[in-house]
Amino acid sequence: MTIKPIKTKKDYNQAMERLEVLFDAKKGSPEGDELEVLSILIEKYEDEHFPIGLPDPIEAIKFRMEQLGYNQVDLAKVVGLKSRASEILNKKRKLSLDMIRQLHDKLHIPTDVLIQPY
């Protein structure tokens, strides 16, 4: 097992190839330990070089509504009024702090997603 930091795209590609070879390694075996360490190094490289931003708050609300089978009436129960729900979904109304709290509590959408500008 020769593990080294992933610093370049070439290192990354080699690590990914090795990961494929080790993918089914048994946990606790030398190959399994190599797989675990290699996964951590790959994740660190990807976090630095391929960051994934937070989703648009309104798109996150729509996505969560779809997951829960909610419609605009259901959202209105969370934010107060049907017209307010419509304005939010059409990006005509900004989310207030109270709405953010309600959306977080009732729909379990992370607050760091909801507080972003849109």
N, C-alpha and C positions, 0 to 999 in steps of 0.2 A: 504494500500500500504506500504509494507516494502521493501525498496530498500537499498541494501548494496553493497559495492565494490565487484567485482568479482576477487578473489585472487587465487582460486584453480580450478582444472578441475571439481570437484564436484559442486562448485559454478556456474561454467560456464554451466554445464549440467542442473542445476536447473533453471538458468536464461533462457536457451533455451526452457525448458518445459513451463515456465511461458509465454515466448514470444509467443509460439504457442497458448496458451489460449487467449491471448490479441490481437492476430494478426488482427482481424477485429473490434477492438474497435474504437468508433467514436472519431474523433479529437476534442479536447477540453473537453472531458469527463474525469473524474478521471482515468478511465481505459486507455483512450487515452494518458493522461499525463504519466501514468506509462509505457506504451508502448514506448513512446518517450525517457524517461530517461533510461529504460532498454536497448533499442537499442544502445544508446550512450555507456553505460557500456560494452555491448557485443562487440561492434566495437573496443573499446579501448583494451579489453582483446585479441581479435583476432589479432589486429595489433601488439601487443607485443609478442604473442605466436605463431602465424601462419603468419609471414610476407611473402609477395609475392614479389619476386625480379623482376627487370626489364627484359623484354624479350631480347633475342639476337638481336643486331641491324639488321643483315641481315634477320633474320626470321621476324622481324617487317616490314622491307621493302617488303618482299615477301607477307606477310599478307595484307599489305595496297594495294599492287599492285592487289592482288586478289579481294579485296573489290571494287576497282575502275575499275576492268576489264582491267588493264594495262598489257602489255606484255613487253618483253625486249626492243623493239623499243621505246615504250613510256618512259621507264626508261632512255634510251639513250638520249632522249630529255631533261631530267632533269640533267643528270650527264655529258653529252657531247658527248660521242661516244658509239656505239654499243659494241665495244670490251671492253670498260671500264665498261659498264653495266654488261657484261658477267663476267668479272673478279671480280666485286663486288659481284654478286650473287653466285659465286663459291668460295668466300672468298680468292681470290688470290690477291686482291688489297684492301688496307686500305682506309677508307673514309677520304678524305681531309676536311679541315675546310670549304672550299667553297662547296664541295658536301653536307656536313652536312647542311649547310645553305639552299641550293637548295632543298634538300629532305624535310627539315622542312617547307619551304615556299610553295612548290608545292604539297607535299603529306601529309602535316600536321602531320608529325611524330615528337613527342617531342624530342628536342635536347638531353635531358638527356638519352634517349634510344640510340640515334645514336652515342654518344661519348664514349660509353662503349667499352672496348676491346673485341675482338672475336677471 
